[in-house]
Amino acid sequence: MTYMRYGHHVGYKRLTEIFSHIFGLSISQGAIANMFKRLDARLDPHVQAILDRIQSS
């Protein structure tokens, strides 16, 4: 889902449609937004570490 959203800029509405049609999963746009919020919190330390290494090189 992350790849589709950020790699191909697929919107939340379209993501819900894709997951419904392809996987038979009913997921709301709000659920997708919440998933990305949780993902952001988990990735932030890694992103910051990468930025720190770039700035110090």
For each residue, the residues with C-beta under 8 A, 3 or more apart:
1: 4 5 15 19 32 35
2: 5 6 7 36 39
3: 6 7 8
4: 1 7 8 10 15 18
5: 1 2 8 9 10 12 15 32 36
6: 2 3 9
7: 2 3 4
8: 3 4 5
9: 5 6
10: 4 5 14 15 18
11: 14 15
12: 5 15 16 29 32 33
13: 16 17 29
14: 10 11 17 18
15: 1 4 5 10 11 12 18 19 27 29 32
16: 12 13 19 20 27 28 29 32
17: 13 14 20 21
18: 4 10 14 15 21 22
19: 1 15 16 22 23 25 26 27
20: 16 17 23 24 25 26 27
21: 17 18
22: 18 19
23: 19 20
24: 20
25: 19 20
26: 19 20
27: 15 16 19 20 31 32
28: 16 31 32
29: 12 13 15 16 32 33
30: 33 34
31: 27 28 34 35
32: 1 5 12 15 16 27 28 29 35 36
33: 12 29 30 36 37
34: 30 31 37 38
35: 1 31 32 38 39
36: 2 5 32 33 39 40
37: 33 34 40 41
38: 34 35 41 42
39: 2 35 36 42 43
40: 36 37 43 44
41: 37 38 44
42: 38 39 45
43: 39 40 46 47
44: 40 41 47 48
45: 42 48 49
46: 43 49 50
47: 43 44 50 51
48: 44 45 51 52
49: 45 46 52 53
50: 46 47 53 54
51: 47 48 54 55
52: 48 49 55 56
53: 49 50 56 57
54: 50 51 57
55: 51 52
56: 52 53
57: 53 54
